[in-house]
Amino acid sequence: MSRRAANCCLVLLVIPTVLVAYFWYTVWHTGRTNSERRENAVASLMREAQKAASDTGRALAESDPSAGAGSGIDALTGVVWRYSETPLITYDPGRHTFTATARRAVFYDEDPLVLGGGPVRITRCFRFTFALPEHSGTAWTSDVTVRDDEACGPSERIAGHVRFAQRRLAAMSPTDLTPDGVRRALDPTGTLDYYGVTGVVRNERTATVTVTVLVRDAKAAYATAGQCYRFVRDLDPVRQGADVPFVPLADCPRADRGRDLPTPAESSVSG
């Protein structure tokens, strides 16, 4: 009888031990699986950024080699934007270099440990640099580096301002598409000061609106970053509300950029 009781006690001791061991193994295995998935997600982000940099460099090399000033730089800025999807792009004519920043994100599924789990979002801030070395013809070099999150703050704010401007321009009546009308639409209260409308050119079918989109620091009295954008709005009343295509330009006319916007040399917009 005592032997049977001892066996029962042994079983009662073994069962919790096995359960605890299984629990900790499950926690360890789940943690390891989640870590691997996170590492794979980060690696995927890096590959995506490297591919964007390579594709952009290749597209720049295939662009018109005579594009060296004025509208040519605008065209190259459009190439950088189209392939790298970066809202804030600066050009240094002395070094023949484009610099752009953008945040990239990816999701991965995380297994629950005790609670939680599900999709997890990972972000990284990337700085892209595209340079045309002297005497290299059209051989653009590309480079991408990871920066801290703050470096992508101006780029994200500009992207948000551009989306807002796109929606406002799409909703405007064709008759209101004048410089003053656009200013009122983008800044109804006249206090935001995120937009410098540099021109509205109308023809029979479209209105082309150029706007300097600004980022302002609450602690500073001037804009800390800016990017010129060109919007093309269809004047057909039937098309009112439709998407308004836009593209960044290297620069807006100097006289209309805004007296408080620093020059590229004065600003650290590239992060």
Secondary structure as GFF3:
##gff-version 3
##sequence-region A 1 271
A	DSSP	alpha_helix	2	62	.	.	.	ID=ss1
A	DSSP	alpha_helix	71	84	.	.	.	ID=ss2
A	DSSP	beta_strand	88	92	.	.	.	ID=ss3
A	DSSP	beta_strand	97	110	.	.	.	ID=ss4
A	DSSP	beta_strand	118	131	.	.	.	ID=ss5
A	DSSP	beta_strand	141	147	.	.	.	ID=ss6
A	DSSP	three_ten_helix	149	152	.	.	.	ID=ss7
A	DSSP	alpha_helix	153	171	.	.	.	ID=ss8
A	DSSP	three_ten_helix	174	176	.	.	.	ID=ss9
A	DSSP	alpha_helix	179	186	.	.	.	ID=ss10
A	DSSP	beta_strand	195	202	.	.	.	ID=ss11
A	DSSP	beta_strand	206	216	.	.	.	ID=ss12
A	DSSP	beta_strand	223	234	.	.	.	ID=ss13
A	DSSP	three_ten_helix	237	239	.	.	.	ID=ss14
A	DSSP	beta_strand	246	249	.	.	.	ID=ss15
A	DSSP	three_ten_helix	254	256	.	.	.	ID=ss16
###
